Amino acid sequence: MTQLHDLTALEQAAAVRTGEVRPVELVEHYLARIEGRAALGAFLTLTPERALRAAAAAERRLRRGGDLPPLLGVPTAIKDLNNTAGVRTTFGSVVMADFVPTVDDAVVEKLAAAGTISLGKTNTPEFGFPCYTDNELAGPARCPWDTSRLAGGSSGGAAVAVAAGMLPFAQGSDGGGSIRIPASVNGLFGIKPSRGRVSNAPFGGDVTGLGTNGPLARTVRDAAAMLDAMAGPVTGDPAWAPPLPEGETFLGAADRPAARLRIGRYLESAMPGVSLAPEIAAALDDAAALLESLGHTVEDVPGTMLGPDVLANFERVWSLSGTTLPVPPERVGDLRPLTRELRARGLAMSAQTAMESLFALRVFARRFVQATAGYDVLLTPVTTMTARPLDWFDADGAEDFERQKRYAAFTALYNVTGQPAVSVPLHWTPEGLPVGTMLVGRPTDEATLIALSAELEQARPWAHRHPAGWHDAEVAPLRGRDDG
């Protein structure tokens, strides 16, 4: 029998509009599922009373009629790196455990304006630095397909919530792979939009240009609808992507046939000595074969664009984010080793070195985009390995960072260039672990990626695949399986 969480986000929105489902029903259903799956570590903070009030308001709005927002009554959640007025926002750190913002981030306001109802704040690593999700407040976000493994990061809590049926879709953010990595690990579709597509207001800026907000969902259409809700500049933004042509939407792109595309398979990484685990290589080959079977041309891109200076400059720029953390000097010792390491590197850097690294990355990005402009889409791995065991990254800060660089050796390149990129869940290993494949578009061309991803989804559907416990009232932290 179909349950509420079996419905996609868009199916839920349609059911709310026709009166088949009430927003309060949806909120209560998902809150019960979240409570029964607390061991998966998806959430840092729940806001049930607030969500139920919003659901009741949505029902009153339905009764009044008139022009209704597209996602009215559909539950979601906000990553705990994003400010939410009146709701605890910890940034995954004990240092910020009691912080309650007085303003919403722009993306929070936009999702609320679209009618979604937030159930709380999803788990994230301390200040979003790692590519896995663990912290001292909520512990690790566990991959529901195998709960002895990490869910990826830094949007790991959001991904777990969607993959385990605690939410139909969720907001994430991505500064070096933080949407695409957990999407790949958890069998979801995730979009890192183009630089400037989604506003980082009111506090985020374009100092490094690496980070952006984006959706995680079970289907391409759900993710596209969420991107439509998120997209658009806020007055005063330092940069913004051009709007879609009049009358077009990202959801519309998911509903139209993809053109025949020239796709470049790109396997070069800025991390020296990187090799792909057999399961990752098999997933990439499988994706290439599927694309060719659909009529697209897939060819290898010559790997001569990434020198060692690209990685060195990225590391310096990445550590610059640690210099602005709101951490009093007397609380530095409370930070996790990796955060302390990156903060110390950033503070030790001279202004000249910082500016030279930022400048070098911008020059490289321009040259990379020009060199690959002949391809409509790039095809590349998301990670080099499958989901890592819970203790795999446990080390001092410097070694932790080195392990992350080996694991997530491909994603950050496209944060540097600002190109849109998605992770598409096309492959599962014989052990039942999802493996995503990354597709990268030309600057500001999310529409082509969405149309192509929808074509892949139609050719090889994945939304029916669920981890263990999908149909259960609650689930214990045991090894997952594919019951779809």
FIMIGU-156274 format. One line per 4 residues: number of its first residue (from 1); their letters; for each residue x, y, z of C-alpha. Coordinates in steps of 0.25 Angstrom, whole numbers, always signed. Last residue first. Layout:
NUM> A> X,Y,Z | ...
***
This chain:
484> GDDR> +54,-9,-16 | +58,-15,-3 | +73,-11,-5 | +80,-14,+8
480> GRLP> +84,-7,+20 | +93,-11,+32 | +87,-8,+45 | +85,+5,+52
476> AVEA> +71,+2,+57 | +59,+6,+48 | +45,+11,+52 | +31,+10,+46
472> DHWG> +36,+1,+35 | +34,+2,+20 | +47,+9,+17 | +54,+1,+28
468> APHR> +65,-5,+19 | +69,+5,+8 | +60,+8,-4 | +61,+7,-19
464> HAWP> +48,+11,-25 | +53,+25,-28 | +64,+19,-37 | +59,+18,-51
460> RAQE> +69,+14,-63 | +64,+20,-76 | +55,+30,-70 | +65,+34,-60
456> LEAS> +75,+36,-71 | +66,+45,-78 | +63,+53,-66 | +78,+54,-64
452> LAIL> +80,+60,-78 | +69,+70,-76 | +74,+74,-63 | +88,+75,-68
448> TAED> +84,+83,-80 | +75,+93,-71 | +87,+95,-61 | +94,+103,-72
444> TPRG> +99,+115,-64 | +114,+111,-67 | +115,+99,-76 | +110,+86,-70
440> VLMT> +116,+76,-61 | +111,+62,-59 | +115,+54,-47 | +113,+39,-45
436> GVPL> +107,+33,-32 | +110,+20,-26 | +99,+14,-17 | +104,+2,-8
432> GEPT> +96,-11,-9 | +107,-21,-7 | +107,-24,-22 | +110,-9,-24
428> WHLP> +98,+0,-28 | +99,+10,-40 | +91,+21,-47 | +89,+31,-35
424> VSVA> +92,+44,-43 | +101,+54,-36 | +100,+68,-42 | +109,+80,-46
420> PQGT> +107,+94,-49 | +120,+102,-53 | +126,+111,-43 | +140,+108,-48
416> VNYL> +146,+106,-34 | +133,+99,-29 | +135,+90,-41 | +149,+86,-37
412> ATFA> +144,+83,-23 | +137,+70,-27 | +148,+62,-33 | +158,+57,-22
408> AYRK> +147,+54,-11 | +154,+42,-5 | +168,+45,-6 | +166,+59,-2
404> QREF> +158,+55,+10 | +169,+46,+14 | +179,+57,+14 | +170,+66,+22
400> DEAG> +168,+56,+33 | +184,+54,+33 | +185,+69,+36 | +174,+70,+46
396> DADF> +179,+58,+54 | +172,+45,+51 | +158,+38,+50 | +155,+39,+35
392> WDLP> +151,+24,+34 | +144,+23,+47 | +130,+22,+42 | +134,+13,+30
388> RATM> +135,+20,+16 | +124,+21,+6 | +130,+16,-8 | +143,+21,-13
384> TTVP> +149,+31,-22 | +137,+41,-21 | +128,+48,-30 | +134,+42,-43
380> TLLV> +134,+50,-56 | +125,+52,-69 | +126,+66,-75 | +115,+72,-82
376> DYGA> +112,+81,-95 | +127,+79,-99 | +134,+89,-108 | +135,+99,-96
372> TAQV> +145,+89,-89 | +158,+98,-91 | +150,+111,-89 | +144,+106,-76
368> FRRA> +158,+102,-71 | +165,+115,-75 | +155,+123,-68 | +156,+114,-55
364> FVRL> +171,+115,-55 | +171,+130,-56 | +161,+130,-44 | +169,+120,-36
360> AFLS> +182,+128,-38 | +175,+141,-33 | +170,+134,-21 | +184,+128,-18
356> EMAT> +191,+141,-20 | +181,+149,-11 | +184,+139,+0 | +199,+139,-1
352> QASM> +199,+154,-1 | +190,+155,+11 | +199,+146,+18 | +195,+132,+23
348> ALGR> +196,+128,+38 | +182,+131,+41 | +177,+122,+29 | +186,+110,+33
344> ARLE> +182,+111,+48 | +167,+111,+44 | +169,+99,+35 | +176,+91,+47
340> RTLP> +166,+96,+57 | +155,+91,+49 | +161,+78,+46 | +164,+76,+61
336> RLDG> +150,+78,+65 | +148,+92,+72 | +147,+93,+87 | +161,+98,+88
332> VREP> +158,+110,+80 | +148,+114,+91 | +156,+124,+99 | +160,+131,+86
328> PVPL> +145,+134,+83 | +140,+126,+71 | +131,+133,+60 | +139,+127,+49
324> TTGS> +145,+137,+39 | +159,+131,+38 | +154,+117,+36 | +149,+121,+22
320> LSWV> +163,+124,+18 | +166,+110,+19 | +159,+107,+6 | +166,+117,-1
316> REFN> +180,+112,+3 | +175,+97,+0 | +170,+102,-14 | +184,+109,-17
312> ALVD> +191,+96,-14 | +182,+88,-22 | +183,+96,-34 | +198,+98,-32
308> PGLM> +200,+83,-34 | +196,+84,-49 | +182,+82,-55 | +180,+84,-70
304> TGPV> +186,+72,-77 | +176,+61,-76 | +171,+60,-90 | +156,+59,-90
300> DEVT> +151,+45,-93 | +139,+43,-103 | +125,+41,-100 | +115,+44,-112
296> HGLS> +100,+43,-108 | +90,+34,-114 | +83,+28,-102 | +92,+16,-103
292> ELLA> +104,+25,-102 | +99,+31,-89 | +97,+17,-84 | +111,+12,-88
288> AADD> +117,+25,-81 | +109,+22,-68 | +113,+8,-68 | +128,+12,-70
284> LAAA> +127,+22,-58 | +120,+12,-49 | +130,+1,-52 | +142,+11,-49
280> IEPA> +135,+14,-36 | +133,+0,-32 | +148,-3,-36 | +153,+7,-27
276> LSVG> +158,+19,-35 | +172,+24,-34 | +178,+37,-29 | +193,+39,-30
272> PMAS> +193,+54,-30 | +181,+61,-25 | +177,+72,-36 | +169,+61,-42
268> ELYR> +168,+57,-57 | +157,+47,-61 | +149,+55,-70 | +139,+48,-80
264> GIRL> +135,+58,-90 | +120,+58,-94 | +115,+63,-108 | +100,+64,-106
260> RAAP> +88,+59,-114 | +77,+68,-109 | +70,+64,-96 | +55,+63,-97
256> RDAA> +46,+72,-89 | +40,+70,-75 | +52,+72,-67 | +55,+85,-74
252> GLFT> +41,+90,-70 | +44,+87,-55 | +56,+96,-57 | +47,+107,-62
248> EGEP> +44,+115,-75 | +33,+126,-77 | +43,+137,-80 | +57,+131,-82
244> LPPA> +64,+126,-70 | +71,+137,-61 | +85,+141,-62 | +94,+136,-51
240> WAPD> +97,+146,-40 | +109,+153,-34 | +112,+162,-23 | +98,+161,-17
236> GTVP> +92,+175,-13 | +78,+172,-17 | +75,+157,-15 | +78,+148,-27
232> GAMA> +69,+136,-32 | +68,+122,-30 | +63,+114,-18 | +48,+111,-22
228> DLMA> +53,+107,-36 | +64,+99,-30 | +53,+92,-22 | +45,+89,-34
224> AADR> +57,+83,-41 | +61,+74,-29 | +47,+69,-29 | +47,+66,-44
220> VTRA> +60,+59,-44 | +55,+50,-33 | +59,+45,-19 | +64,+59,-15
216> LPGN> +75,+68,-11 | +75,+82,-14 | +85,+94,-15 | +92,+105,-8
212> TGLG> +105,+111,-12 | +120,+111,-8 | +133,+113,-15 | +133,+128,-19
208> TVDG> +144,+131,-10 | +140,+145,-5 | +127,+144,-13 | +118,+147,-1
204> GFPA> +110,+140,+10 | +104,+149,+20 | +90,+152,+15 | +90,+146,+5
200> NSVR> +96,+134,-1 | +87,+135,-13 | +85,+124,-22 | +89,+124,-37
196> GRSP> +101,+132,-34 | +111,+121,-36 | +104,+110,-44 | +96,+100,-36
192> KIGF> +101,+88,-29 | +90,+78,-31 | +87,+65,-24 | +80,+53,-29
188> LGNV> +80,+42,-18 | +86,+28,-15 | +92,+31,-2 | +107,+32,-5
184> SAPI> +105,+39,-18 | +96,+50,-12 | +105,+51,+0 | +116,+54,-9
180> RISG> +109,+63,-19 | +103,+73,-8 | +116,+75,-1 | +125,+75,-12
176> GGDS> +135,+86,-10 | +126,+98,-5 | +113,+91,-6 | +100,+94,+1
172> GQAF> +88,+86,+4 | +73,+87,+4 | +64,+75,+6 | +54,+66,-2
168> PLMG> +43,+57,+1 | +47,+56,+16 | +49,+45,+26 | +48,+35,+15
164> AAVA> +62,+28,+18 | +69,+34,+6 | +63,+48,+9 | +67,+49,+23
160> VAAG> +80,+43,+20 | +83,+53,+9 | +80,+65,+18 | +88,+60,+30
156> GSSG> +100,+58,+20 | +100,+71,+14 | +115,+73,+18 | +116,+62,+15
152> GALR> +117,+47,+13 | +107,+38,+19 | +117,+30,+27 | +117,+15,+28
148> STDW> +113,+5,+38 | +99,+9,+35 | +99,+2,+22 | +89,+6,+12
144> PCRA> +84,+17,+22 | +98,+24,+22 | +100,+29,+36 | +101,+44,+40
140> PGAL> +111,+43,+51 | +110,+49,+65 | +99,+59,+69 | +106,+70,+76
136> ENDT> +121,+66,+76 | +121,+65,+61 | +121,+56,+49 | +117,+58,+34
132> YCPF> +127,+54,+23 | +133,+63,+13 | +139,+72,+24 | +138,+87,+26
128> GFEP> +124,+90,+28 | +125,+99,+40 | +127,+86,+49 | +120,+75,+41
124> TNTK> +105,+75,+37 | +93,+70,+42 | +79,+75,+37 | +72,+86,+44
120> GLSI> +57,+85,+46 | +43,+81,+41 | +43,+92,+30 | +30,+94,+23
116> TGAA> +30,+97,+8 | +21,+108,+2 | +29,+114,-9 | +31,+126,+0
112> ALKE> +37,+117,+11 | +47,+112,+1 | +51,+126,-3 | +52,+131,+12
108> VVAD> +61,+119,+15 | +70,+122,+3 | +71,+137,+7 | +77,+133,+20
104> DVTP> +67,+136,+32 | +70,+146,+42 | +70,+147,+57 | +80,+135,+59
100> VFDA> +79,+126,+71 | +93,+121,+76 | +93,+111,+87 | +102,+100,+82
96> MVVS> +111,+110,+74 | +124,+106,+81 | +119,+91,+81 | +120,+92,+66
92> GFTT> +111,+86,+55 | +108,+100,+50 | +99,+101,+62 | +87,+108,+57
88> RVGA> +76,+108,+68 | +63,+114,+62 | +57,+128,+64 | +62,+133,+50
84> TNNL> +68,+121,+42 | +83,+123,+38 | +88,+113,+29 | +100,+103,+33
80> DKIA> +90,+94,+40 | +84,+90,+27 | +69,+93,+26 | +58,+83,+25
76> TPVG> +46,+79,+16 | +31,+77,+17 | +22,+80,+6 | +10,+89,+10
72> LLPP> +10,+98,-2 | +20,+94,-12 | +15,+103,-24 | +11,+115,-16
68> LDGG> -4,+118,-17 | -12,+129,-24 | -26,+129,-19 | -32,+119,-9
64> RRLR> -36,+123,+5 | -37,+109,+9 | -23,+106,+4 | -18,+118,+12
60> REAA> -24,+112,+25 | -18,+99,+22 | -4,+105,+20 | -6,+112,+33
56> AAAR> -9,+99,+40 | +4,+94,+33 | +12,+106,+38 | +7,+103,+52
52> LARE> +11,+89,+51 | +25,+92,+47 | +27,+102,+58 | +22,+92,+68
48> PTLT> +31,+81,+62 | +44,+88,+61 | +55,+78,+61 | +70,+81,+63
44> LFAG> +82,+74,+59 | +76,+64,+50 | +80,+52,+41 | +87,+44,+51
40> LAAR> +83,+30,+47 | +79,+27,+61 | +68,+36,+61 | +60,+28,+51
36> GEIR> +47,+25,+58 | +46,+40,+62 | +49,+44,+48 | +38,+35,+43
32> ALYH> +28,+41,+53 | +32,+55,+49 | +29,+51,+35 | +15,+46,+37
28> EVLE> +11,+58,+46 | +16,+68,+35 | +9,+61,+24 | -4,+60,+32
24> VPRV> -3,+75,+36 | -1,+78,+21 | -14,+71,+18 | -15,+60,+7
20> EGTR> -26,+58,-3 | -30,+72,-3 | -27,+74,-18 | -16,+84,-15
16> VAAA> -10,+76,-4 | -9,+64,-13 | -2,+72,-24 | +9,+77,-14
12> QELA> +10,+62,-9 | +12,+57,-24 | +22,+68,-26 | +30,+64,-13
8> TLDH> +30,+50,-18 | +20,+40,-11 | +25,+28,-4 | +26,+36,+9
4> LQTM> +11,+37,+9 | +9,+22,+8 | +5,+14,-4 | +0,+0,+0
***
